């Protein structure tokens, strides 16, 4: 993961940076809240570790900015003594977890593992991929020399494309195709996809193809190419220059807004484990859930239970026991049905 570490304690910040880099993460450090704000404006991060008390801008201020500028970034707040209540408030504002100073290495690693699991689950459950994640997919494919670009006259291929197939008014095979030469274009794509592992196809400005073949056929083309790439562990990146096509494809593939919100709540592995336990055991008291040790503190469990209540997955019944709602049951069934699937191979880029 790419991680931002923001803490004005230079010793702690440097220790975290070294530790996380040793674990294989890409890490950027910020010495105060002001620097953190500048970094999040110009860079995308998978996760951010934010000290709540920093000069120039608090961790909470950085969290609020991330929710607007980089909503895909998972935020973990770092708390000092006596700031647990503030950490819970930060979690209500969108932080996924908190760690206490002085932190334990194993606890921190478990927290980041939870973050990684949630990021993977969000992708599986249909949440749009972050632009930073799409950029890394394209960069990795370019490095492996498996990146194919299919671009119309108004689009440019991404850097490092091994092969560029263009769509234009007049075809000049083998690399330039007219809109009515879709069969030949597909043959060139299939030849590339068939001979490499984990192929990535970047498609932008398909307007000529869409004008000739219609929106229905273009949606079918996207499904076909998505399937071909996915079958070999790769991905199709559809640039949203094809705005109508991108919106239609996304509409077909993303659940309803209410269900999607519940699925995203269940992307968090702690909340997923709690719901699984309540589904299996029936209505259960807080003490029974606490004994299962899903989290390392009662304050964290209280937060996650409150989140499940507010998201409509759990309800409190007789004796204060927690039970899964009907809507929660439906969301849980979807999660279980998706659990054996690979992450989707269709990525829709805004750029």
Secondary structure, DSSP 8 states (H G I E B T S, - for coil): -EEEEE-S-HHHHHHHHHHHHHTT-EEEEESSHHHHHHHHHH---SEEEEESS-SSS-HHHHHHHHHHH-TT-EEEEEE-TT-HHHHHHHHHTT--EEEESS--HHHHHHHHHHHHHHHHHHHHTT----HHHHHHHHHHHHHTT-EEEEE-TT----TT-SEEEEE-SS-BTTTEE-TT-HHHHHHHHHHHHHHSSS-EEEEE--HHHHHHHHHHHHHHHHHHHHHHHHHTT-EEEEETTSHHHHHHHHHHHS--HHHHHHHHHHTSHHHHHHHHHHHHH-SB-HHHHHTTTSSSSHHHHHHHHHHHHHTTSEEE-GGG-EEE-HHHHHHHHHHHHHTTS---SEEEE--
